[in-house]
Amino acid sequence: MPSVQVCRPRSRRLRWRPLRGYGKLLSPPVLLGIWALAAVLSAFLPGMYTSHRMGVAAQAWEGLAHEGGKAVVKAWTQALPIPAFTRGDEAELRQALEEDSLLHAVADPAKGEVWIREGSRLRPAGEESARLLRWAREAQASGAPTWLPPVQDNPRATDEAVLGLAAGRWWEFKVWRPSAPATERFLKSVTGDRAPFRFALTRYGRDPIMGRKNTEAGGLPRRSWLLPVTKPTFYALFPDLSLAFGDPWVVGILATPAQDALMAHELRTWTRTAWTVHAAFVLLLGLGCLLHLYVSRRDRLRADQLAFLAHSLKTPLTVLKLRCDTVRNAGLSKEVQDSLLARIGDEVDKLVKIIEAGLEGVRPEGREPVLQTVDAAFFQRLAEQMEPIFAGEGRPLSLDVEDVAFQVSGDALQPALNTLLENALLHGAGATRLRVQRRRNLVEIQVHDEGPGIPAHKLGALAGAAPNAGAGQGVGIFLLNQMAAHEGWGLRFDSMGEGFSAVLEIPA
């Protein structure tokens, strides 16, 4: 037997209903596409935000590191006042030497004296005296207050940086050896213990990370600059600060482990914040789309309910017109006329109830529906009202109802049954039967006529019946489909070749 299920019964406890019936411009696929596109495009923003914050932080750190590097270079290029001495271990001389741990030797080019540092005192130079004295005379001849010895004239040029400084009659020679204890003391005295950077000298030619430089940082174990590249380590080269060290050196400044840990923490915080905001944006956008669909569906449903209300008034008005035509018969006695007028009053009361129930159906969302009890007497009254109309068309109407009692919201059931009976009257043939029976937790209401039915290939069109769908698929069936889905009823159409049935399944 061909059959089509328009909708299935649904428990009243489950108030959620699928979102259907949206506008054409912002249909669910369109909104889903907009939401997905916005989610994908906005997914680039957290990375951009984090990169921007890291760039700003790196720029701020680099500026701070450059200022700190300038302080180190200033101390490196500042000459130490040398007090008068004869032995090299005078108290004033010792105190002066403590102020600059990088001072290596002093030379007097005029008298040919050269003294080498030994701890916290000076002693006469030995093998180095000739080279240091030559450097002092070349520096004096240059006329500049600072002087860098030629790389080719310094056998340790790749291991240490040497600087000559004019200090009265003396020329001081400072030596910077990366990672040496003296260098450590010097850096600590200039930058302090809590500086967010470490000053280092980078030697050209051997750095596997930078590709062309090799770093040996003061204060760090040798080659400890090989920090993991996965950490947000700041590392900057400052050629302008490198002029005070000569070839082959360039100043490099890198972040301390504490600064690395702080920036790693801030990076995680920025990343979490950015992705949290992104997730909140995507969620709110999705909720906005769902809200739009919900409001569109609610407005469409209320419009359908009002249309269903107007359509459901046709049959009661037809009955009322039949009563009025009967009253106008002059051959009726006064008692019969009074009885008919009383029945007309009852019909008007029922019309008022139908209208009130229809208006209740478009109540604001959130209000619980008003339930009323429906029993066998309800179907008997309905059959008595409809029987004259069927009789006028030469069509018998029979009622087969069990002793049932259940609840439905408002008076929605009577307009639905009026639509089914009117459809059977207009498009069916032969006897019509209204049958009511209970099956488990459902009350099944069947309206069956003996007409030709609907071909199997056209039966499925009833599920999507529209007001302009043509004969047999007009406003009544379309609105009935909408109302059944809204109320949570099941609705099924069966065509048996000779006969057609419409079945309502109401949870009870």
C-alpha positions in Angstrom: 0.0 0.0 0.0 1.6 3.3 -1.1 2.1 5.6 1.9 3.9 8.9 2.7 4.9 10.0 6.2 4.8 13.8 6.4 6.0 14.0 10.1 6.2 11.7 13.0 4.7 12.1 16.5 6.9 13.8 19.0 6.7 13.8 22.8 5.5 17.1 24.3 8.5 16.9 26.7 10.9 17.5 23.8 10.3 21.2 22.9 13.2 21.5 20.5 12.2 21.3 16.9 14.4 21.3 13.8 14.9 24.7 12.2 13.0 24.7 9.0 11.2 27.2 6.8 13.7 29.9 6.5 13.9 32.9 4.2 15.4 32.5 0.8 18.1 35.0 1.2 19.5 33.7 4.5 18.8 30.1 4.2 20.6 27.6 6.5 23.2 26.7 3.8 23.9 30.4 3.1 24.3 31.2 6.9 26.4 28.1 7.4 28.7 29.2 4.5 29.0 32.7 6.0 29.8 31.3 9.4 32.4 28.9 8.1 34.0 31.6 5.9 34.2 34.0 8.8 35.6 31.3 11.1 38.3 30.4 8.6 39.3 33.9 7.8 39.3 35.0 11.4 41.5 32.0 12.2 44.5 34.0 10.8 43.9 36.8 13.3 45.3 35.1 16.4 48.6 34.4 14.7 48.8 37.9 13.3 48.0 39.3 16.8 50.7 37.2 18.4 53.3 38.0 15.8 52.5 41.7 16.2 52.8 41.5 20.0 56.1 39.6 19.7 57.4 42.2 17.2 56.5 45.1 19.5 58.1 43.2 22.5 61.2 42.4 20.4 61.5 46.0 19.3 61.2 47.3 22.9 63.8 44.7 24.1 66.1 45.6 21.3 65.9 49.3 22.2 66.7 48.4 25.8 69.5 46.1 24.8 71.0 48.8 22.5 71.0 51.3 25.4 72.6 48.8 27.7 75.2 48.0 25.0 76.0 51.6 24.6 76.7 51.8 28.4 79.1 48.8 28.0 80.9 50.3 25.1 81.1 53.7 26.9 82.8 51.9 29.9 85.0 50.0 27.5 86.2 53.2 25.7 86.7 55.2 28.9 90.3 55.7 30.0 91.2 54.9 33.6 93.1 57.8 35.5 96.5 56.3 36.4 98.0 57.7 39.7 101.7 58.2 40.0 103.5 55.0 41.0 107.0 53.6 41.2 106.6 50.0 42.5 103.3 49.1 40.8 101.6 48.0 44.0 100.7 51.4 45.6 97.3 51.5 47.3 95.9 54.2 45.0 97.0 52.2 42.0 95.4 49.0 43.3 92.1 50.9 43.9 92.2 52.2 40.3 92.9 48.8 38.9 89.9 47.4 40.8 87.6 49.9 39.0 88.4 48.4 35.5 89.1 44.7 35.4 89.8 44.9 31.6 93.0 47.0 31.9 95.9 44.9 30.7 98.9 47.1 30.4 100.1 50.8 30.3 102.9 52.2 28.2 104.8 55.5 28.2 106.0 56.1 24.6 108.2 59.0 25.7 110.2 57.2 28.4 109.8 53.7 26.8 108.2 52.3 30.0 105.8 49.3 29.7 103.9 47.8 32.7 101.8 44.6 32.6 98.9 44.0 34.9 99.3 41.1 37.3 96.2 40.7 39.5 95.7 43.9 41.3 99.2 45.4 40.7 101.5 46.3 37.8 104.9 44.8 37.0 107.4 45.7 34.3 106.7 44.0 31.0 108.8 41.2 29.6 108.3 39.8 26.1 105.3 41.9 25.3 107.1 45.2 26.0 108.4 45.8 22.5 105.0 45.2 20.8 103.1 47.3 23.4 105.6 50.1 23.2 105.4 50.1 19.4 101.6 50.2 19.6 101.7 53.1 22.1 103.9 55.2 19.8 101.7 54.4 16.8 98.6 55.3 18.8 100.3 58.6 19.9 101.2 59.3 16.3 97.6 58.9 15.2 96.6 61.9 17.3 93.3 60.1 18.3 92.3 59.4 22.0 91.5 55.8 21.1 93.4 53.4 18.9 92.8 49.9 17.6 95.9 47.8 16.7 96.0 46.2 13.3 94.7 42.7 13.2 97.8 41.4 11.4 100.0 42.8 14.1 98.0 41.0 16.9 98.7 37.3 17.1 95.6 36.8 19.3 93.3 39.0 17.2 90.8 36.1 16.8 90.6 35.3 20.5 90.6 38.8 22.1 89.8 42.4 21.3 92.4 45.1 22.2 91.8 48.8 22.6 94.4 51.6 23.3 93.3 54.7 25.3 95.2 57.9 26.0 95.5 58.6 29.7 97.9 61.5 30.3 101.4 60.4 29.6 100.3 56.8 29.6 98.6 54.8 26.9 96.3 52.1 28.4 95.6 48.9 26.7 92.4 47.1 27.5 91.8 43.4 26.5 88.4 41.8 26.1 88.4 38.0 26.2 84.9 36.5 25.7 83.7 34.5 28.8 86.9 35.3 30.8 86.4 36.0 34.5 87.7 39.6 34.1 85.2 40.2 31.4 82.4 38.8 33.6 83.4 41.2 36.4 83.4 44.1 34.0 80.0 43.3 32.5 78.5 42.8 36.0 79.8 46.2 37.2 78.3 47.9 34.1 74.9 46.1 33.6 74.2 44.8 37.0 72.6 41.5 38.0 69.1 42.0 36.6 69.7 43.2 33.1 67.3 41.5 30.6 70.2 40.9 28.1 73.7 39.5 27.9 76.4 41.5 26.1 78.6 39.4 23.8 81.2 39.6 21.0 80.4 37.9 17.8 83.3 36.8 15.6 82.7 36.6 11.8 82.8 33.3 10.0 81.7 30.4 12.2 78.1 30.9 13.5 75.9 28.0 12.3 72.7 29.7 13.5 73.3 33.2 11.9 75.1 31.6 8.9 78.1 33.9 9.1 78.9 34.8 12.7 80.2 32.9 15.8 79.2 34.1 19.3 80.9 33.6 22.5 78.9 35.4 25.2 80.4 36.9 28.3 78.9 35.4 31.4 77.8 32.2 29.6 79.7 28.9 29.1 81.6 28.8 25.8 79.2 28.1 22.9 76.2 28.4 25.2 74.8 30.8 22.7 73.5 27.7 20.8 70.1 28.2 22.4 67.1 26.0 21.1 65.6 27.8 18.1 62.1 26.8 19.3 62.4 29.3 22.2 61.4 32.9 21.6 65.1 34.0 22.2 65.9 37.6 21.3 69.2 38.0 19.5 70.4 41.3 17.9 73.6 42.4 16.2 74.7 46.1 16.5 77.4 47.0 14.0 77.4 50.6 15.3 78.6 49.4 18.7 81.2 47.2 17.1 83.4 50.0 15.9 85.0 50.2 19.4 86.3 46.6 19.1 87.7 46.5 15.6 88.0 43.6 13.2 86.9 40.8 13.3 84.4 41.6 16.1 80.8 42.7 16.1 78.6 43.3 19.1 75.8 40.8 19.7 73.3 41.0 22.5 71.0 38.1 23.5 68.2 37.7 26.1 68.9 36.1 29.4 67.3 32.8 30.3 65.0 34.6 32.7 64.0 37.0 29.9 63.4 34.0 27.7 61.2 32.4 30.2 59.2 35.6 30.7 58.7 36.1 27.0 57.7 32.5 26.6 55.1 33.0 29.3 53.8 36.2 27.7 53.7 34.5 24.3 51.6 31.6 25.7 49.3 34.2 27.4 48.9 36.2 24.2 48.2 33.0 22.2 45.6 31.8 24.7 44.0 35.2 24.8 43.9 35.5 21.0 42.4 32.0 20.4 39.9 32.5 23.3 38.7 35.7 21.7 38.6 33.9 18.3 36.6 31.0 19.7 34.2 33.4 21.5 33.7 35.3 18.2 33.0 32.1 16.2 30.6 30.9 18.9 28.7 34.2 19.1 28.6 34.4 15.3 27.1 30.9 15.3 24.6 31.8 18.0 23.6 34.8 16.0 23.0 32.7 12.9 20.9 30.3 14.9 19.0 33.1 16.5 18.3 34.5 13.0 17.0 31.2 11.8 15.0 30.7 14.9 13.3 34.1 14.6 12.7 33.5 10.9 11.1 30.1 11.6 9.0 31.5 14.4 7.6 34.3 12.2 6.9 31.9 9.3 5.2 29.5 11.7 3.0 32.2 13.1 2.0 33.3 9.6 1.1 29.7 8.8 -0.9 29.4 12.0 -2.9 32.5 11.1 -3.5 31.1 7.6 -4.5 27.8 9.1 -6.9 29.6 11.4 -8.5 31.4 8.4 -8.8 28.2 6.4 -10.2 26.2 9.3 -13.1 28.6 9.6 -14.5 27.6 6.2 -16.2 24.4 7.4 -17.9 25.9 10.5 -19.0 28.8 8.5 -20.5 26.4 5.9 -22.4 24.6 8.7 -23.6 28.0 10.1 -24.8 29.1 6.7 -26.7 25.8 6.3 -28.4 26.4 9.7 -29.3 29.9 8.7 -30.8 28.7 5.4 -32.9 26.2 7.2 -34.2 28.8 9.7 -35.4 30.9 6.8 -37.8 28.1 5.8 -41.3 29.6 6.4 -42.8 26.2 6.8 -41.0 25.5 10.1 -42.8 25.7 13.4 -41.7 28.2 16.0 -40.3 25.5 18.2 -38.1 24.1 15.4 -36.9 27.6 14.5 -36.0 28.3 18.2 -34.1 25.0 18.3 -32.2 25.8 15.1 -31.5 29.3 16.4 -30.1 27.8 19.6 -27.9 25.5 17.5 -26.8 28.5 15.5 -25.8 30.1 18.8 -23.8 27.0 19.6 -22.1 27.2 16.3 -21.1 30.8 16.9 -19.7 29.9 20.3 -17.6 27.2 18.6 -16.4 29.6 16.0 -15.3 32.0 18.8 -13.4 29.1 20.5 -11.7 28.2 17.2 -10.6 31.8 16.8 -9.4 32.0 20.4 -7.5 28.7 19.9 -5.9 30.0 16.7 -4.8 33.2 18.4 -3.5 31.1 21.3 -1.4 29.2 18.7 0.5 32.4 17.8 1.3 33.1 21.5 4.8 34.4 22.3 7.5 31.7 22.5 8.2 30.5 26.0 4.6 30.2 27.2 3.4 26.7 27.8 0.5 25.7 25.6 -2.9 25.4 27.2 -4.0 21.8 27.1 -7.6 20.6 27.0 -9.0 17.1 27.3 -10.5 15.5 24.2 -12.8 12.4 24.6 -15.3 10.4 22.5 -18.0 13.0 23.0 -15.8 15.5 21.1 -15.7 13.3 18.0 -19.5 12.7 18.3 -20.2 16.4 18.3 -17.9 16.9 15.3 -19.6 14.1 13.4 -23.1 15.7 14.1 -21.9 19.1 12.8 -20.4 17.7 9.6 -23.1 15.1 8.8 -25.5 17.6 7.3 -22.8 18.9 4.9 -21.9 15.4 3.8 -25.6 14.5 3.5 -26.1 17.5 1.2 -23.6 16.0 -1.1 -25.1 12.6 -1.0 -22.2 11.2 1.0 -22.6 9.2 4.2 -20.3 10.0 7.2 -19.8 7.4 9.8 -18.0 7.5 13.2 -16.0 4.7 14.8 -14.5 5.9 18.0 -13.2 4.0 21.0 -13.5 5.2 24.6 -10.4 7.4 24.5 -9.4 10.5 26.5 -6.2 12.5 25.8 -5.0 16.1 25.8 -4.0 18.4 23.0 -3.0 22.1 23.0 -5.9 24.4 22.7 -8.5 23.7 20.0 -5.9 22.9 17.3 -7.4 19.4 16.8 -10.8 20.5 15.5 -9.4 22.8 12.7 -7.1 20.0 11.7 -10.0 17.5 11.5 -12.2 20.0 9.7 -9.5 20.3 7.0 -9.2 16.5 6.7 -13.0 16.0 6.4 -13.3 18.9 4.0 -10.6 17.4 1.9 -12.4 14.0 1.9 -15.6 15.8 0.9 -14.1 17.8 -2.0 -11.7 15.3 -3.4 -13.0 11.9 -2.3 -16.0 9.8 -3.1 -18.4 7.4 -1.5 -18.7 6.8 2.2 -16.4 8.6 4.6 -15.3 7.2 7.9 -13.9 9.0 10.9 -12.1 6.4 13.1 -10.4 7.0 16.4 -8.4 4.3 18.3 -5.6 4.0 20.8 -2.3 2.3 19.9 0.2 2.1 22.7 1.1 5.7 23.6 -0.6 7.2 20.5 -4.2 8.1 19.6 -4.7 7.4 15.9 -7.3 9.4 14.1 -8.1 8.2 10.6 -10.3 10.0 7.9 -11.0 7.5 5.1 -13.0 7.9 1.9 -13.7 5.5 -0.9 -12.6 7.7 -3.7 -10.0 6.9 -6.4 -7.1 7.9 -4.2 -3.8 9.3 -5.4 -1.3 7.6 -7.7 1.8 6.3 -5.9 4.1 8.6 -7.9 2.2 11.7 -6.8 1.6 10.7 -3.2 5.0 12.0 -2.0 4.1 15.5 -3.2 1.6 15.8 -0.3 4.5 16.0 2.1 5.7 19.2 0.4 2.4 20.5 -0.6 2.3 24.3 -1.2 -0.6 26.6 -1.7 0.0 26.7 -5.5 0.8 23.0 -5.9 -2.4 22.3 -7.8 -5.5 20.2 -7.2 -5.5 18.2 -4.1 -2.5 20.0 -2.7 -3.9 23.3 -1.7 -3.8 25.6 1.3 -5.5 23.2 3.6 -3.0 20.3 3.3 0.0 22.7 3.3 -1.1 24.4 6.5 -2.1 21.0 8.0 1.5 19.8 7.4 2.9 22.9 9.2 0.5 22.6 12.1 1.2 18.9 12.6 4.9 19.5 12.7 4.5 22.4 15.1 2.2 20.5 17.5 4.4 17.4 17.5 1.8 15.2 15.8 2.4 12.4 13.3 0.8 12.8 9.9 0.5 10.1 7.3 -1.3 9.8 3.9 -2.2 6.3 2.6 -3.6 5.6 -0.9 -5.0 2.1 -1.4 -6.0 2.3 -5.1 -9.7 2.5 -4.2 -9.7 4.8 -1.2 -7.6 7.4 0.5 -6.7 7.8 4.2 -5.2 10.6 6.2 -4.0 9.6 9.6 -3.1 11.8 12.6 -1.0 10.3 15.3 -1.2 12.3 18.6 1.0 11.4 21.6 -1.2 10.6 24.6 
